[in-house]
Amino acid sequence: MSSFVNPTLLWGLALVGVPVLIHLINLLRHRRVPWAAMEFLLESQRRNSTWIKLKQLFLLLLRMAAVAAVVLLVAQPIGCNQLGRFLGGRKTQHIVLLDDSFSMGDRWANTSAFEEAKKVIERIGDELSRQPMSQTFTLLRFSRAGRAADGSPADFYEERVGSDFGQRLRDRLAGMRPSQRSVGPDAALRAADGWIDKEHDEDRVVYLVSDFRAHDWQEPEDLAKTLARLDSAKAQLRLVNCVDAAHANLAITALEPLRGTRAAGAPFYMGVTVTNFGSDVADSVTVVLQEDGRVRPSLTIDRIGPGESETRRFSVYFETAGEHTIGSSISSDPLATDNLRFAIVDLPASVPVLLIDGERDQIHARYLAAALAPGGAVKTGIDPRIESPSYLNNKPLDKFQAIYLFDVGHLDQPAIDALEKYVRQGGGLGIFVGENTRAAFYNEKLYRDGAGLFPLPLLAKTQLLVDRLEKGADLEVSDHPIFRVFAGERNSYLAAVSVDHYMAAPRRWVPEATSTTHVLARLRNQAPFCVEKKLGEGRIVAFTSTAAPVWNNWARNPSFVVAMLELQSYLAPPPSLDANRVVGAPIELQIDPGHYQSEVRLLAPTDRGSTTADGDAIPGESSTQVTSAAPHESGQGMRAVFPEATTSGIYELQLTTTDNKAEVRRLAFNVEADEGNLNTVGPEELRTRLEGVAYEYHDAADFRVNTQDLAGTNLSQWMLYLLVAILLGEQALAYSASYHPSREGARS
Amino acid sequence: MSDSKRFLHPEAIKRIARLDLRARYIVEGFLSGTHRSPYFGQSVEFAEHREYTPGDDLRHIDWKVWGKQDRYYVKRYEEETNLRSTLLVDVSGSMRYGSGAMTKYEYVCTLAVSLAYLLLRQQDAVGCIPFDETARSMVPLRTKRNHLQSVISALDVSEPKQKTDVHRILRQVAESYPRRGVIILFSDLLTNRPGLFRGLQLLRQRGHDVMVFHVMDDDELDFPFNGPTRFEGLEVPEFITCNPRALREGYLKALGGFLDEVRRGCRRHTIDYALVRTSDPLDAALAAFLSYRLRMHHRA
């Protein structure tokens, strides 16, 4: 069996009747010749009539065949490559990989990248359904490629293509939308590689219908390897680009609490970052903010340069403890999916801070406690707890957001270990020295040549010898979050701080350039005053003087309160990583089986009003999912797992305590920020990156299914030879059947 | 070809409307090209004297002999004893075919009249019998110059019919002309051949010298037709619709057989035979005739 490149031209086969028609017309239009020598004519006819009729019939058939050959030549018949295909034993395997990452939602004019992709696939389906040979069709979306556990992630898998296939495919595509996931072609290509039946000799065509965003092709080595494997499996690779050009796009790429104390009743800062993925400057970008669904004053970012990100912080205040939602949005642009971002902040009633004071009267701790929690109408959300050094020996420290040591003369080894562990796990440690501070202990146990908690070696208590008449501040601070609030010449509070004594560091000590130790503030004589060190996930900030106004008068200066609150914010652990849940990840919740029943209900966001890429309604109130938590693999607690989050927004997990009280946990899922970058890889760049891989590159608008390649060999050339042979045969036969006068033309 | 002969082509002759003028033009043109013709004058040479018998033309009495011997003797010349030519002209339907300047009918008429003119000019007696299914008329043998008009008017046959029985006509001629003479048949011979040969044989048996001018059109000899054609019989009611290219070979073969048969038949009966195309110059036929006469004279 064969097919045609231009099957519509086959209507031209009706022209085969033209020679017959001409013959009939000629019969009607014959000349009449009165003839004398009829007897010879009659005799000739009697003798030759059978042969003549056969000859003429054959001539007529040849002429009809010539017309048919011309029509077939123009229609370009596609013959199968091998005899086996003629016998129906050879098939063509078509694998279409459809990019449904949310960047495919890129809209322009009245279309979108995804709509263009669907049109391309529809064209493929229509063309294949017109092909008579044995074919199978597989359609896989990028977002589903990784679902190995689901069995058959493909929308069509090895589907035999029949005449109605085009319509079935069209129906299926009609319900498809871009997903909100950010997935590259890698998984889909690997899946295609796995599906190709390499043992059987069959034709394979792999179509990669995508928007070819630059971020998906940043590291094309793996992709090139997979493509090379497909290439070596003799699969024809066709890359179809569905976007006409890179469009400008603004995206909210971050919405997260800034580092600092977050507690109920105390204001804290959130940061929202808007990235301009376009090539033009974006002016006056308005960010609409919501707190627990209530619209709050919006932010305006005056200018975002091309390719730049601008972060604005805004103050958030929640009266009550618990989980609160914060939403942000910007006005619509070509890609709407990344114009939304959500965050959950879980506010405690207060933030516990542990203050360990080596002095009996705990005067240093009291000063800091007063600074962190002034009391009265002023709420900082910080709950300072003052303890003696022995508290560190055997008490859990995890619940404290920061721990401060004041004038601690000695710490037991368990306490040092506990503190080190606490810091390494992300805790913040502030250390002030004092009269009890012994340099030998600090250097041996806490500094440990730079490996311990204390950031610098100490020598001894030293008096700051300065000429007080000489104008100048005792403290010289660097540009650091703790002191940044004092930046600016007008602020003279710090200038009023006077330091009498301090614990000196060795004269030649300077932090190693490669270490995480930095001097944040120095005394007038350049001796270190405030030194920072990072250890593990945590931070340590050490002061070489007292907190209380013993060796200095800082605690009496208003700048002390400000600096200590900033110090507390700096030492507080970073915002929970939970804030960065990405669409496509499974919805998981760890629960305590002793406190909660195993049944967990999931309510997905319903306010988006969109559908998932699957074409299914987003599970909302009416489609609440219920699952039973299963024991965690580690043996600790239970874990409730729901399938992946398909859309961005706030997901609610409803729990029931063992005493039948309902509790709600909220999880924010956001789209991958980088997917909003609509820059594409051009064909030339792609060629460079995929060097050595044979492929065809098409733009969606120009893409036409090449039926020649689908079916095999274009028989046009053979048809041309056949036509020439027919015409030669016709001429020979016509010559033999006609009279050719040697000089004068035949009478007609 | 000499200039004079160029004007003897049928195309040129066709332009002369009157048949007698045509004949004169042809013959004079022909004779002007034959210098010192060996035939000229033979017919007027003195042969013998014979005693006058009533009925003889008084113009032929030799008065010199009467003056010497007082007896009436008449001179006998060659022309009187040599030629009594009867032109047997086929004017049947099949002769009406013509693809060139003249139809076969026109051609044979021109040829016959030219020959009559030549003969009459040489004082020979000329008769003429146009025929189709029957003899349309019988012009008696005469030697007068104005006898040419009788021949011309006899040849003017408007409604041709098919020739059915040539044998009957030839027999009729044989009976009508008991004296030996020359019978010149102008025909396409598309007729019953056995009958034709029997008739010719009869003429020969009666002592006539017979000459056949077999006149055929170029189309009939070459069959150069192309394209769908319906051939309708001029003498038969049949027709054939065909592609003539396909039938040509068979036609020419059949025609060749016919010509061979005619040629053999004539040879068998010692009949002079000349195949004449209607595109041939008309003097060719005259030349053939004179050549024939020379042979006849030598035989005699």
Interface residues (C-beta under 8 A of the other chain):
Chain A: N26 L27 R29 H30 R31 R32 V33 P34 W35 A36 A37 M38 E39 F40 L41 L42 E43 S44 Q45 R47 N48 I52 K55 Q56 A737 S738 Y739 P741 E744 A746 R747 S748
Chain B: G93 S94 M95 R96 Y97 S99 K104 D188 L190 D217 D219 E220 D222 F223 P224 F225 N226 G227 P228 T229 R230 F231 E232 G233 L234 E235 V236 E238 I240 T241 C242 N243 P244 R245 A246 L247 R248 E249 G250 Y251 K253 A254 L255 F258
